[in-house]
Structures are given as C-alpha cells and as structure tokens.
Amino acid sequence: MQGKIVAVCTSKNKGERKKNVGEANLLVGLGLEGDAHAGFQHRQVSLLAVESIEKMRQKGLDVHPGDFAENLTTEGINLPALPIGTKLKIGDVLMEVSQIGKECHNRCSIYYQAGDCVMPKEGIFAIVVTGGRVANGDTLEVIENV
C-alpha cells in the first residue's frame, strides 16, 4: 500500500497549528527535528491524512495541512485503519505506528482555532526507528501490517 507525503509540518510550541516547512529530518527516538513535540515518548511523529482535513473543509472550515498540529500530512492511505506495530517507510526513514487516535484535551486550542478536531479520531502516531530526511511529495509506503 502506498501514498504520499503532502506536507511536513512543525511548530515551536505545543498546542498550536504547525507550518508546512517542506522538508525536515526525522531523528531516531525523537521525531521531527525542530518540532515542539519531538521526544514525546511513543508519540514522536503525528500523521493525519489530507482526506481527513478535506472532511473538515466540507463542513465549511478553512483548514489546511498542519492546522490540526500533525507533523506529516499524508494522502492515499487510511491511517486509522493501520494496526499498532505497522511499519511505514519514507525513503530511508522507517517508522512504527505506536498509537491510533488520542484522547483530546478539553477542547484544546486547536479545536478553538479550527472549530473542530479530527486528530483524536483519525490521526495516528509513530516512533522513528530509522531517521532521515522527509519532504513534501515523498512516497509513503506501508511495508508491514502486523
């Protein structure tokens, strides 16, 4: 199963929208270099599909990649259907899915900024097993479904 990376997003502070920086390094055991969430145990990298963002657009929200505080915006893969332990490959980078969805805070700042949040239901998290560069347009490959 293959998809692609639509956006690589970072933020300096937690709880804010991330900006598409185009490319960045994924660091083993940490996450996206320069991101406020790097090093957050089993939630080192957050992923959300552009298809999920499109659902929010259809509800009338003006939202874009990074607005739900995801690090990697993807296209073409049903992320929440991937089991924990699934391996994801982007070039030389290898990640392992560590969590599906998350418990949302009591209407976090993302909710108030965007008007809704799909991250708790449709976002996933991964740990970085092998680091490397990731960029917009890169192929995202599901290489193992555990």
Secondary structure, 3 states (H helix, E strand, C coil): CEEEEEEEEECCCCCCCCEECCEEEEECCCEECCCCCCCCCCCCEEEEEHHHHHHHHHCCCCCCCCCCCCCEEEECCCHHHCCCCCEEEECCEEEEEEEECCCCCCCCHHHHHHCCCCHHHHCEEEEEEECEEEECCCEEEEEECC
